[in-house]
């Protein structure tokens, strides 16, 4: 051991050294405590930051969820508003179409109204007829109705016959039997019974308008011949001084006793019908006739239905083996016998093979009839 390794320390120096160490220890202890305080502050700060970060995140999530919900509501409201706008546009388009349709209907009604107004200015537009009241009344006589009696032209094929019975039950019995053996002297023929069906109108609508070139002349002299009446009317209404013009055609309507006169030019008819009463020279004397407008009729709507002739039967398959009258008489005799399923015959028409015949069907309520043309 050398002398440099150890030295003698006095008590004073030892105390000073110890105090210095204690000071150092206290110093480091204070620093340590300060560090601990700082660490605690830092930990508290970290915890606080974590708490606030958690709170912020929670609030951010809530805000995000709320924002998404608001966006959904806004999107839904926008979509609903778009749908409402679309519905309004569709309704507007629909209303525009309805307005256009109403305008077209109003134009159509105006045209009809104008046409009806013209017709009301015709002074009833009917030929003059003398009538007298005989004291008879009828309930519901104010109701206006029209009956149309059909006249049906039926083309008959060769080797056929039409037979009409007085009772429809007899006709039905003949149809049910269908095949019939008819004795014609020494031979027998087989004929078939078939129903007669027509296509007839069940509903008819007509539109009328005043013809600008025709007039209807009524109240004609009955003692004059038809040709003379037509000639005198032609002469009278051809003269301009009588308000007339060049006559194109003239026609007598025998069912009503009136004459239709057609002019070459328009508007002559209106001028004559406005005056109504005209004095026509028939040679011996003048006679006052009445001129009214002529109405053209056009079918605007018609419905057709099937109709069966309940008392008339079509017989087919008739061979041409004897003259027409004898064969027709034999058919009538056969089908008039109750033993053959027949009954009282009202009428019969036979058309031999190779011939053409038109049968005319009229309706005479309650029974129908037929005639040959």
BALUMSE-997499 format. One record per residue: z, x, y of N, C-alpha, C in turn. Coordinates in steps of 0.05 Angstrom, whole numbers, padded with zeros to 5 digits, always signed. Each point is the difference from the previous one (the first is absolute). Example, Ala and Ser with C-alpha at 12.3 -4.5 7.8 and 13.67 -1.06 7.14 Angstrom:
+00156+00264-00114+00000-00018+00024+00000+00018+00024;-00014-00007+00021+00001+00016+00024+00014-00015+00022;
This chain:
+00000+00017-00024+00000-00017+00024+00000+00018+00024;-00017-00007+00019-00002+00017+00024+00018-00011+00021;+00003+00015+00021+00017-00008+00022-00014-00020+00017;-00027-00003-00003-00014-00019+00018+00002-00028-00010;+00008-00004-00025+00000-00027-00011+00025-00015+00009;+00019+00011+00008+00025-00014+00008+00009+00011+00026;+00012-00020+00015+00012+00009+00026+00025-00015+00004;+00017+00010+00014+00026-00013+00005-00003-00018+00023;+00007-00027-00004-00003-00020+00021+00028-00008+00009;+00003-00001+00025+00026-00007+00011+00003-00030+00000;+00024-00010+00004+00005-00029+00001-00013-00014+00023;-00002+00012+00022-00014-00013+00023-00029-00004-00005;-00012+00020-00011-00029-00003-00005-00005-00021-00022;+00019+00000-00019-00003-00020-00021+00002-00029+00011;+00017-00004+00018+00003-00027+00012-00024-00007+00016;-00011+00019+00014-00023-00006+00017-00024-00006-00018;-00001+00014-00021-00023-00005-00019+00003-00028-00013;+00025-00006-00007+00005-00027-00012-00006-00022+00019;+00007+00003+00025-00006-00021+00020-00030-00003+00004;-00013+00023+00000-00029-00001+00003-00013-00015-00023;+00011+00005-00024-00011-00014-00024+00006-00030+00003;+00024-00007+00008+00007-00028+00003-00017-00014+00021;-00006+00015+00021-00017-00012+00020-00028-00005-00011;-00009+00020-00015-00027-00004-00012+00000-00024-00019;+00023-00001-00016+00002-00022-00019+00000-00027+00015;+00016-00001+00020+00002-00025+00016-00027-00007+00013;-00013+00022+00009-00026-00004+00012-00020-00012-00020;-00001+00012-00023-00018-00010-00021+00008-00027-00010;+00027-00004+00000+00010-00026-00009-00009-00022+00020;+00002+00007+00026-00009-00019+00021-00030-00005-00003;-00014+00022-00005-00029-00004-00003-00006-00017-00024;+00016+00004-00022-00005-00016-00024+00006-00029+00005;+00022-00005+00014+00007-00028+00006-00021-00012+00018;-00010+00016+00019-00022-00010+00017-00025-00007-00016;-00005+00018-00020-00023-00005-00017+00004-00025-00016;+00025-00004-00010+00006-00024-00015-00004-00025+00017;+00009+00002+00025-00003-00023+00018-00030-00005+00005;-00015+00021+00004-00028-00003+00005-00014-00013-00025;+00009+00011-00024-00011-00012-00024+00006-00030-00003;+00025-00006+00008+00008-00029-00001-00016-00016+00019;-00004+00012+00025-00016-00014+00020-00029-00004-00011;-00010+00022-00012-00027-00001-00011-00003-00021-00022;+00021+00000-00018+00000-00020-00022+00001-00028+00012;+00018-00003+00020+00002-00027+00012-00027-00007+00013;-00012+00020+00013-00026-00006+00013-00022-00007-00021;+00001+00016-00023-00019-00006-00021+00004-00028-00011;+00026-00007-00005+00006-00027-00010-00009-00021+00019;+00006+00006+00026-00008-00020+00021-00030-00003+00000;-00014+00024-00001-00029-00001+00000-00011-00015-00024;+00013+00005-00024-00009-00014-00024+00004-00031+00003;+00023-00007+00013+00006-00028+00003-00020-00013+00019;-00005+00015+00023-00020-00011+00018-00028+00000-00012;-00006+00021-00016-00026+00000-00013-00003-00023-00019;+00022-00006-00015+00000-00023-00018-00003-00026+00015;+00015-00002+00022-00002-00024+00017-00028-00003+00011;-00011+00023+00010-00026-00001+00011-00021-00009-00021;+00003+00012-00024-00019-00007-00021+00002-00029-00008;+00025-00010-00001+00004-00028-00007-00012-00018+00022;+00005+00008+00025-00011-00016+00022-00031+00002+00000;-00010+00024-00006-00029+00004+00000-00012-00017-00022;+00014-00001-00024-00011-00017-00022+00001-00029+00008;+00022-00008+00013+00002-00028+00009-00022-00007+00021;-00003+00019+00019-00021-00004+00020-00028-00001-00013;-00004+00017-00020-00026+00000-00014-00004-00026-00015;+00021-00009-00014-00002-00025-00015-00005-00023+00020;+00015+00000+00022-00003-00021+00020-00028+00001+00012;-00009+00025+00005-00027+00003+00011-00021-00011-00019;+00003+00007-00026-00019-00009-00020+00001-00031-00002;+00024-00011+00001+00003-00029-00001-00014-00013+00024;+00005+00013+00024-00013-00010+00024-00030+00001-00002;-00010+00023-00012-00029+00003-00003-00011-00021-00019;+00015-00006-00022-00009-00020-00019-00001-00027+00014;+00022-00006+00015+00000-00026+00015-00022-00002+00020;-00005+00023+00014-00021+00001+00020-00027-00004-00013;-00004+00014-00023-00025-00002-00015-00004-00029-00010;+00022-00011-00011-00002-00028-00009-00006-00019+00022;+00014+00004+00023-00005-00017+00023-00029+00003+00010;-00010+00026+00000-00027+00004+00009-00020-00013-00019;+00005+00002-00026-00017-00013-00020+00000-00030+00003;+00024-00011+00005+00003-00028+00004-00015-00009+00025;+00002+00016+00021-00014-00006+00025-00030+00001-00004;-00009+00020-00016-00029+00002-00005-00009-00024-00016;+00016-00008-00020-00007-00024-00015-00001-00025+00017;+00020-00002+00019+00000-00022+00018-00024+00000+00018;-00007+00024+00010-00024+00003+00017-00025-00008-00016;-00001+00009-00026-00023-00006-00017-00002-00031-00004;+00024-00012-00005+00001-00029-00004-00009-00014+00025;+00009+00010+00023-00009-00012+00026-00030+00003+00004;-00011+00023-00008-00028+00004+00003-00016-00018-00019;+00011-00003-00025-00013-00018-00019+00001-00029+00010;+00023-00007+00010+00003-00027+00011-00018-00004+00024;-00003+00021+00016-00018-00002+00023-00029-00003-00009;-00007+00016-00021-00027-00003-00011-00005-00027-00011;+00021-00010-00015-00002-00027-00011-00004-00021+00022;+00016+00003+00021-00001-00019+00022-00028+00001+00014;-00010+00025+00002-00027+00003+00012-00021-00014-00016;+00002+00003-00027-00019-00014-00018+00003-00030+00003;+00026-00009+00001+00004-00029+00003-00011-00010+00026;+00004+00016+00021-00010-00008+00026-00031-00002-00001;-00012+00021-00013-00029+00000-00003-00009-00025-00016;+00015-00005-00022-00007-00023-00016+00003-00026+00015;+00021-00002+00016+00005-00024+00016-00022-00003+00021;-00009+00022+00011-00021-00001+00020-00026-00010-00013;-00005+00010-00025-00024-00009-00014+00002-00029-00007;+00024-00009-00008+00004-00028-00007-00003-00017+00026;+00010+00010+00022-00002-00014+00025-00030-00003+00008;-00015+00022-00004-00028-00001+00006-00014-00020-00018;+00008+00000-00026-00012-00020-00018+00007-00028+00008;+00026-00004+00008+00009-00026+00009-00014-00009+00025;-00005+00020+00018-00014-00006+00025-00029-00009-00007;-00012+00014-00019-00028-00008-00008+00001-00028-00012;+00020-00005-00018+00001-00027-00012+00006-00021+00021;+00018+00008+00019+00007-00019+00021-00024-00006+00017;-00016+00021+00006-00024-00005+00015-00020-00018-00015;-00002+00005-00027-00017-00016-00016+00009-00029-00001;+00027-00003-00003+00011-00028-00001-00002-00013+00027;+00003+00016+00021-00003-00012+00027-00029-00010+00004;-00019+00015-00010-00028-00009+00002-00003-00026-00015;+00013-00001-00024-00003-00024-00017+00013-00025+00013;+00023+00006+00014+00013-00023+00014-00016-00010+00023;-00018+00017+00010-00017-00009+00023-00024-00015-00010;-00001-00005-00026-00024-00013-00011+00002-00031+00002;+00022-00010+00011+00004-00029+00001+00000-00011-00028;+00017+00012-00017+00004-00007-00028-00023+00008-00018;-00024+00006+00011-00022+00011-00015-00008-00016-00024;+00002-00026+00001-00007-00017-00022-00020-00020+00009;-00019-00008-00016-00019-00021+00008+00014-00026+00003;-00012-00016+00018+00012-00026+00006-00004-00020-00023;+00022-00013-00008-00002-00021-00020+00017-00024+00010;-00011-00023-00005+00015-00024+00008+00019-00008-00022;+00025-00005+00008+00021-00007-00020+00014-00025+00010;+00013-00014-00018+00015-00024+00007+00026+00000-00017;+00022-00008+00013+00026-00003-00014+00002-00028-00012;+00004-00002-00026+00001-00025-00014+00029-00009-00007;+00019+00013+00012+00028-00008-00004+00014+00013-00024;-00014+00017-00014+00012+00013-00024+00015+00025+00009;+00023+00004-00011+00016+00024+00005+00007+00014-00026;+00007+00025+00003+00007+00016-00024+00022+00020+00007;+00019+00001-00018+00023+00019+00005-00010+00029-00002;+00009+00016+00019-00008+00028+00000-00029+00004+00009;-00011-00019+00015-00028+00002+00008-00004+00022+00020;+00022+00010+00012-00003+00021+00020-00006+00027-00013;+00005+00003-00026-00006+00025-00014-00030+00005-00002;-00008+00024+00005-00028+00007-00002-00005+00015-00026;-00018-00011-00016-00007+00014-00025-00029-00005-00006;-00012+00017-00017-00028-00002-00006-00003+00002-00031;-00017-00017-00011-00006+00001-00028-00029+00011-00003;-00003+00019-00018-00026+00012-00005-00008-00008-00028;-00022-00015-00003-00010-00008-00026-00021+00020-00009;+00005+00015-00022-00019+00020-00009-00025-00013-00013;-00023+00013+00005-00025-00008-00014-00010+00026-00013;+00005+00001-00027-00005+00025-00015-00026-00003-00015;-00019+00019+00005-00025+00000-00015+00003+00019-00024;-00003-00011-00024+00005+00015-00024-00027+00004-00015;-00010+00024-00003-00025+00005-00014+00004-00002-00030;-00015-00018-00013+00002-00004-00028-00020+00017-00016;+00010+00012-00021-00018+00016-00017-00015-00019-00019;-00022+00010-00011-00015-00016-00019+00016-00005-00025;-00004-00024-00012+00014-00006-00025+00029-00007+00004;+00007-00011+00024+00027-00008+00006+00000-00028+00011;+00024-00012+00000+00004-00027+00011+00027-00001+00013;+00002-00016+00021+00026-00006+00013+00006-00029-00005;+00024-00005-00010+00008-00028-00005+00027-00005+00013;+00001-00022+00015+00025-00007+00014+00011-00025-00012;+00026+00001-00007+00014-00023-00012+00016-00014+00022;+00006-00025-00005+00017-00015+00019+00029+00009-00001;+00009+00010-00024+00028+00008-00003+00000+00030-00005;+00018+00015+00014+00002+00029-00004+00011+00007-00028;+00016-00019-00012+00011+00006-00026-00022+00002-00021;-00021-00017+00003-00022+00001-00018-00015+00027+00002;-00004+00009+00025-00013+00026+00004+00016+00022-00013;+00027-00001+00003+00017+00021-00011-00002-00001-00031;-00002-00024-00012-00002-00002-00029-00026+00012-00009;-00022-00005+00014-00026+00012-00007+00001+00030+00001;+00014+00011+00021+00002+00029+00003+00017+00012-00022;+00021-00014-00009+00017+00010-00021-00015+00001-00027;-00017-00020-00005-00016+00001-00024-00021+00022+00000;-00010+00006+00024-00018+00023+00005-00028-00004-00014;-00002+00002-00026-00025-00003-00014-00005-00029-00009;-00024-00010+00005-00006-00028-00005-00026-00002-00015;-00001-00017-00021-00025-00005-00015-00011-00027+00010;-00024+00001+00011-00013-00024+00011-00023-00008-00017;+00000-00026-00009-00021-00010-00017-00024-00009+00017;-00023+00012-00005-00025-00008+00014-00020-00009-00021;+00002-00025-00007-00019-00011-00020+00006+00012-00027;-00020+00014-00011+00002+00012-00026+00013+00028+00000;+00004+00011+00024+00012+00027+00001+00026+00000+00016;+00014+00022-00003+00026+00003+00014+00000+00026+00015;+00009+00000+00025+00002+00024+00016+00029+00006+00006;+00006+00026+00004+00027+00008+00007+00000+00010+00029;+00018-00012+00016+00003+00007+00028+00029+00009+00005;+00004+00016+00020+00026+00010+00007+00009-00012+00028;+00025-00008+00001+00011-00011+00025+00016+00022+00015;-00007+00004+00025+00013+00020+00016+00009-00012+00027;+00022+00011+00011+00009-00011+00026-00018+00009+00023;+00000-00015+00022-00014+00007+00024+00020+00010+00021;-00004+00025+00009+00018+00012+00020-00016+00009+00024;+00012-00004+00024-00013+00008+00025+00019+00017+00016;-00012+00016+00018+00015+00014+00021-00002-00017+00025;+00022-00011+00009-00001-00017+00024+00019+00011+00021;-00005-00005+00026+00018+00009+00021+00025-00017+00000;+00023+00013+00001+00026-00014+00002+00011+00001+00028;-00009+00019+00017+00009+00002+00027-00022+00012+00017;-00006-00013+00023-00022+00008+00017+00009+00000+00029;-00005+00022+00014+00004+00001+00029-00026+00006+00013;-00005-00015+00022-00025+00003+00014+00005+00006+00030;-00016+00017+00011+00001+00006+00028-00025-00013+00013;+00004-00013+00023-00023-00013+00013-00004+00012+00028;-00025+00000+00008-00006+00009+00027-00025-00016+00010;-00001-00003+00026-00022-00015+00012-00026+00016-00002;-00020-00013-00010-00026+00013-00002-00014-00001+00027;-00009+00023+00011-00012+00000+00027-00029-00011+00001;-00012-00005-00024-00028-00009-00001-00004-00028-00011;+00022-00013-00009-00003-00026-00013+00016-00021+00014;-00010-00025-00001+00015-00023+00010+00000-00021-00022;+00020-00018+00002+00001-00023-00019-00004-00025+00016;-00020-00016-00007-00007-00024+00015+00008-00024-00017;+00016-00018+00012+00010-00024-00014-00006-00025+00017;+00009-00023-00011-00005-00026+00013-00030-00005+00003;-00015+00004-00023-00029-00003+00000-00008-00029-00004;-00023-00008+00010-00009-00028-00005-00006-00005-00029;+00011-00021-00012-00004-00005-00028-00027-00013-00006;-00012-00013+00020-00024-00015-00006-00025+00018-00001;+00003+00025+00010-00023+00019+00000-00002+00015-00026;-00025+00007-00007-00005+00016-00025+00010+00029+00005;+00006+00013-00023+00012+00027+00002-00019+00019+00014;-00025+00000-00008-00019+00019+00012-00003-00004+00030;-00001-00026+00008-00003-00006+00028+00025+00009+00016;+00024-00004-00012+00024+00009+00013+00000+00030+00004;-00008+00015-00021-00001+00029+00002-00020+00009+00021;-00024-00013+00001-00020+00008+00019+00009-00006+00029;+00012-00023+00004+00008-00007+00027+00023+00019+00010;+00018+00007-00018+00021+00019+00007-00012+00027+00006;-00020+00009-00016-00013+00025+00005-00013+00001+00028;-00014-00022+00007-00014-00002+00026+00021+00001+00022;+00021-00016-00002+00020-00002+00021+00014+00026+00005;+00010+00013-00021+00016+00024+00003-00017+00025+00003;-00026-00002-00001-00018+00023+00006-00005+00003+00030;+00005-00021+00015-00006+00000+00028+00023+00013+00016;-00007+00018+00018+00020+00014+00017+00013-00019+00019;-00015-00021+00009+00012-00019+00019+00023-00016-00013;+00000-00001-00026+00022-00013-00014+00022+00019-00009;-00003+00025+00010+00020+00021-00007-00006+00014-00026;-00023-00006-00012-00007+00011-00026-00016+00025+00001;-00013+00007-00023-00016+00024-00003-00017-00003-00025;-00013+00022-00008-00017-00001-00023+00016-00005-00026;-00009-00021-00015+00014-00007-00024-00012+00015-00024;+00018+00013-00015-00009+00015-00024-00001-00017-00025;+00020-00018-00003+00001-00016-00024+00018-00025+00006;-00005-00021-00017+00016-00024+00002+00004-00011-00028;+00024-00011-00005+00006-00008-00028+00018-00025+00002;-00007-00020-00017+00016-00024-00001+00021+00003-00022;+00026-00006+00007+00022+00000-00019+00004-00029-00008;-00010-00007-00024+00001-00028-00008+00028-00010-00006;+00018+00018-00009+00027-00010-00007+00015-00009+00025;-00006+00012+00023+00015-00007+00025-00018-00015+00020;-00026-00001-00005-00018-00014+00018-00003+00015+00027;+00002+00027-00001-00003+00016+00024-00023+00020-00004;-00008+00013+00022-00022+00019+00000+00010+00026+00011;-00008+00022-00013+00006+00027+00009-00025+00012+00012;+00002+00008+00025-00023+00012+00014+00006+00029+00006;-00019+00018-00008+00003+00029+00004-00019+00009+00021;+00010+00015+00020-00017+00010+00022-00006+00029-00005;-00022+00009+00013-00007+00028-00002+00019+00018+00015;+00008-00008+00024+00017+00016+00017+00029-00009-00002;+00018+00018+00007+00029-00006+00001+00007-00015+00026;+00024-00011+00000+00012-00013+00024-00013-00027+00008;-00023-00006-00012-00011-00027+00006+00018-00021-00012;+00010+00006-00024+00017-00019-00014+00025-00007+00016;+00013+00020+00012+00024-00004+00016-00006-00018+00025;-00022+00005+00012-00008-00015+00024-00003-00030-00007;-00012-00005-00023-00005-00028-00008+00026-00013-00010;+00017+00015-00014+00025-00012-00011+00020-00005+00023;-00002+00016+00021+00018-00005+00023-00005-00027+00013;-00025-00008+00000-00008-00026+00012+00007-00023-00019;-00002+00005-00026+00007-00019-00022-00020-00024-00001;+00000-00018+00019-00016-00024-00001-00028+00006+00011;-00021-00008-00016-00027+00005+00009-00017-00026-00006;-00016-00007+00020-00018-00023-00002-00027+00010-00012;-00006-00009-00024-00025+00009-00014-00020-00023+00000;-00024+00005+00007-00021-00020+00001-00012-00003-00028;+00003-00024-00012-00011-00005-00027-00025-00019+00002;-00012-00001+00023-00024-00016+00004+00006-00027+00012;+00009-00018-00016+00006-00027+00010+00023+00000+00019;+00020+00016-00006+00024+00001+00018+00013+00027-00003;+00018+00005+00019+00016+00024-00002+00026-00005-00015;+00009+00020-00014+00024-00003-00016+00019+00024+00006;+00025-00006+00004+00020+00021+00007+00010+00012-00026;-00004+00026-00003+00010+00015-00023+00022+00019+00010;+00017+00008-00019+00021+00019+00007-00005+00027-00012;+00003+00021+00016-00004+00027-00009+00027+00015-00001;+00006+00011-00023+00024+00015-00003-00007+00028-00012;+00018+00019+00004-00006+00027-00011-00001-00001-00030;-00016+00018-00011-00002+00003-00029+00018+00023-00009;+00017-00005-00019+00020+00020-00009-00011+00013-00025;-00001+00027+00001-00006+00015-00024+00026+00005-00016;-00001-00004-00025+00024+00005-00017-00005+00024-00018;+00021+00016-00003-00002+00024-00017+00026+00001-00017;-00003+00003-00026+00023+00002-00017+00014+00027+00004;+00025-00001+00008+00016+00024+00005+00017+00008-00023;+00008-00020-00016+00017+00006-00023-00004-00022-00021;-00002+00009-00025-00004-00019-00022+00013+00010-00025;+00014-00018-00014+00012+00007-00026-00014-00017-00022;-00005+00014-00022-00015-00012-00022+00019-00004-00024;-00003-00022-00014+00016-00005-00024-00018-00012-00022;+00009+00003-00025-00014-00012-00023+00006-00030-00002;-00021-00016-00005+00004-00028-00003-00016-00010-00025;+00013-00016-00016-00013-00009-00025-00006-00030+00003;-00024-00008-00008-00008-00028+00001+00012-00013-00024;+00020-00018+00005+00016-00010-00022-00014-00022-00016;-00020-00013+00011-00013-00022-00015-00028+00006-00009;-00010+00024+00007-00028+00007-00007+00001+00023-00020;-00017-00002-00021-00002+00020-00021-00028+00011-00001;-00002+00026-00005-00026+00013-00003-00006+00002-00030;-00023-00010-00008-00010+00001-00028-00021+00021-00002;+00003+00020-00018-00020+00021-00002-00011+00001-00029;-00022+00015-00003-00012+00004-00026-00017-00024-00009;-00011-00015+00019-00016-00024-00007-00029+00009-00004;-00011-00004-00024-00028+00008-00006-00019-00021+00012;-00025+00009+00005-00020-00018+00012-00016-00012-00023;+00011-00022-00012-00013-00012-00024-00011-00027+00005;+00004-00012+00024-00011-00026+00007-00002-00001+00030;-00012-00022+00010-00004-00002+00029+00027-00003+00014;+00000+00007+00026+00024+00002+00016+00016-00025+00000;-00012-00023+00006+00014-00025+00003+00013-00009-00026;-00015+00002-00023+00011-00008-00025+00024+00017-00008;-00003+00027+00004+00022+00018-00007+00025-00005+00017;-00005-00006+00026+00023-00005+00017+00014-00026-00008;-00016-00021-00007+00012-00025-00009+00016+00004-00026;-00010+00016-00019+00014+00005-00025+00026+00014+00005;+00000+00020+00019+00025+00014+00006+00020-00020+00013;-00009-00017+00017+00018-00019+00013+00012-00019-00021;-00017-00010-00019+00010-00018-00021+00021+00014-00017;-00006+00025-00007+00019+00015-00017+00027+00003+00013;+00000+00009+00025+00026+00007+00013+00013-00025+00012;-00012-00023-00003+00013-00024+00010+00016-00013-00023;-00004+00009-00024+00014-00012-00023+00028+00014-00003;+00020-00017-00003+00027+00010-00004+00003+00015-00026;-00016-00008-00020+00001+00014-00026-00008+00029+00002;-00016+00007+00020-00008+00028+00005+00018+00014+00020;+00022-00013+00007+00019+00011+00019-00008-00006+00029;-00021-00016+00004-00009-00006+00027+00012-00024+00012;-00013-00010+00021+00009-00023+00015-00021-00009+00020;+00007-00017+00018-00019-00011+00019-00012+00022+00017;-00027+00001+00000-00015+00021+00014-00008-00011+00028;+00006+00015+00021-00007-00008+00027-00028+00010+00007;-00007+00024-00009-00026+00011+00007-00007+00024-00018;-00026+00005-00004-00008+00022-00016-00027+00011+00011;-00002+00027-00001-00025+00013+00009-00007+00021-00022;-00025-00002-00010-00009+00019-00021-00023+00016+00011;+00002+00027-00004-00021+00018+00009-00012+00014-00024;-00025-00006-00007-00012+00012-00024-00005+00030+00003;-00005+00013-00022-00006+00028+00000-00025+00006+00016;+00000+00021+00016-00023+00007+00016-00002-00014+00026;+00020-00017+00006+00000-00015+00026+00023+00009+00017;-00002-00006+00026+00021+00007+00019+00009-00026+00014;+00026-00004+00000+00011-00024+00012+00025+00008+00016;+00003-00012+00023+00024+00004+00017+00017-00025-00001;+00025+00002-00008+00018-00022+00000+00018+00001+00025;+00002-00023+00013+00016-00001+00025+00026-00014-00006;+00022+00014+00004+00027-00011-00004+00012-00009+00027;+00008-00025+00001+00013-00011+00024+00029-00007-00008;+00017+00000+00020+00028-00008-00004+00003-00028+00012;+00006-00020-00017+00005-00026+00011+00027-00009-00012;+00021+00007+00015+00028-00004-00009+00004-00030-00008;+00014-00005-00023+00013+00019-00017-00018+00011-00022;-00026-00009-00001-00017+00010-00021-00022+00016+00011;-00012+00017-00017-00023+00016+00009-00025-00011-00013;-00023+00007+00011-00025-00009-00010-00020+00022+00000;-00023-00004-00012-00021+00020-00001-00027-00014+00004;-00019+00015+00010-00027-00011+00002-00020+00023-00004;-00024-00007-00008-00020+00020-00005-00018+00003+00024;-00007+00025+00006-00018+00004+00023-00024+00018-00009;
